[in-house]
């Protein structure tokens, strides 16, 4: 993995214990990062993951090579999300076709997939709104990091996202489907993602979906295909003659 630190966008200040605060001069965001991230920033002669890991092992006592490598990967993707650096070459050979819970390496890919879906007017199944700032790399990561929502993605055999869902947390046992993006030819992949969410979240018993009665009929057909069952109709909940329809899928 190769990366480039965006020095021209960053102002920084040394804090206590060898950490730094960083301000992105373009976005105005201020963040405090740990020692690994600070080490990355201070060593501009290093621009690959492999060289970074070697340097840390040489400089510090470390528990294991694997632990250092994972810490470095996490730090690089966090810094990328905050636009402190750009990952130039991301060769992740661990990705095979199938379902995944999104991690640090995936938020940017999710953002690009969703934004492109809106711009190309395709792959849009269910969504909260069209404000693209809501689907920014940083915003998606922040919501998942704070356990407000979880993103599930389906990669094809070319390591491309072809389906994505976001589940908002209501309680430990109840989530709500906030967004779903996939080509209608890939609805089966969305169904796999929903089943996968139940599989990897043992306490999850119910996934909800709310639709306005004036939503295009295609959305109701998609919901039915995915397995959602109508639970309640709230008459005139949205406005006069526009009802709110609540659907749900329960753990089998």
Secondary structure, 3 states (H helix, E strand, C coil): CEEEECHHHEEEEECHHHCEEEEECCCCCEEEECHHHHHHHHCCCCCEHHHHHHHHHHHCCCCCHHHHHHHHHHHHHHHHHCCCEEEEECCCCCCCCEEEECCCCCHHHHHHHHHHHHHHCCCEEECCCCCHHHHCHHHHHHHHHCCCEEEEEEECCCCCEEEEEEEEECCCCEEEEEEEEECHHHHHHHHHHHHHHHHHCCCCCEEEEEEECCCCHHHHHHHHHHCCEEEEEEEEEEECCEEEEEEEEECC
